[in-house]
C-alpha cells in the first residue's frame, strides 16, 4: 500500500479540523461574521472530517479486496 494515496484525505481532514477549531473559537468568544456563525463552522468542519474518514475507509477497503495477480 502506498502512503501517497492517503495524502488527499489527510489534507481534507486537516481542513475540517481547522474549521472546527475556528468554530470553537468563534463560539467561545461569541463572534459571528454574518453567515460564518460558530454553528455553521462546526457543522462544515464535521462534515468535511467525516468525508475524509470515509475516503480513508474506501482506500483501505480497496487495498484489502485488491486481487494480487
C-alpha positions in Angstrom: 0.0 0.0 0.0 1.3 3.4 -0.9 1.2 6.0 1.7 0.9 8.6 -1.1 -2.8 7.6 -1.5 -3.5 9.0 2.0 -2.2 12.5 1.3 -5.5 13.9 0.0 -7.7 12.5 2.8 -5.2 13.8 5.4 -5.3 17.3 3.9 -9.1 17.3 3.8 -9.2 16.1 7.4 -6.8 18.9 8.5 -9.0 21.5 6.7 -12.0 20.1 8.6 -10.1 20.3 11.8 -9.2 23.9 11.2 -12.9 24.7 10.6 -13.8 23.0 13.9 -11.0 24.9 15.7 -12.2 28.3 14.3 -15.8 27.3 15.0 -15.0 26.6 18.7 -13.0 29.8 18.9 -15.9 31.8 17.5 -18.3 30.1 19.9 -16.1 30.8 23.0 -15.6 34.4 22.0 -19.2 34.9 20.9 -18.2 36.1 17.5 -20.2 36.0 14.3 -19.3 37.2 10.9 -22.6 37.3 9.0 -23.2 33.8 7.7 -20.0 32.5 9.4 -21.5 31.8 12.7 -20.0 29.2 15.0 -22.6 26.6 14.5 -22.1 26.8 10.7 -18.3 26.5 11.0 -18.6 23.5 13.4 -21.1 21.8 11.1 -19.0 22.3 8.0 -15.9 21.1 9.8 -17.6 17.9 11.0 -19.0 17.2 7.5 -15.5 17.6 6.0 -13.9 15.4 8.6 -16.5 12.6 8.1 -15.8 12.9 4.3 -12.1 12.5 4.8 -12.6 9.5 7.1 -14.9 7.9 4.5 -12.2 8.4 1.9 -9.7 6.6 4.0 -12.1 3.7 4.6 -12.7 3.4 0.9 -8.9 3.4 0.2 -8.3 0.7 2.9 -11.2 -1.5 1.6 -9.9 -1.2 -2.0 -6.5 -2.3 -0.8 -7.9 -5.2 1.3 -10.1 -6.6 -1.5 -7.5 -6.0 -4.3 -6.6 -9.1 -6.1 -2.9 -9.8 -6.5 -2.5 -11.2 -9.9 
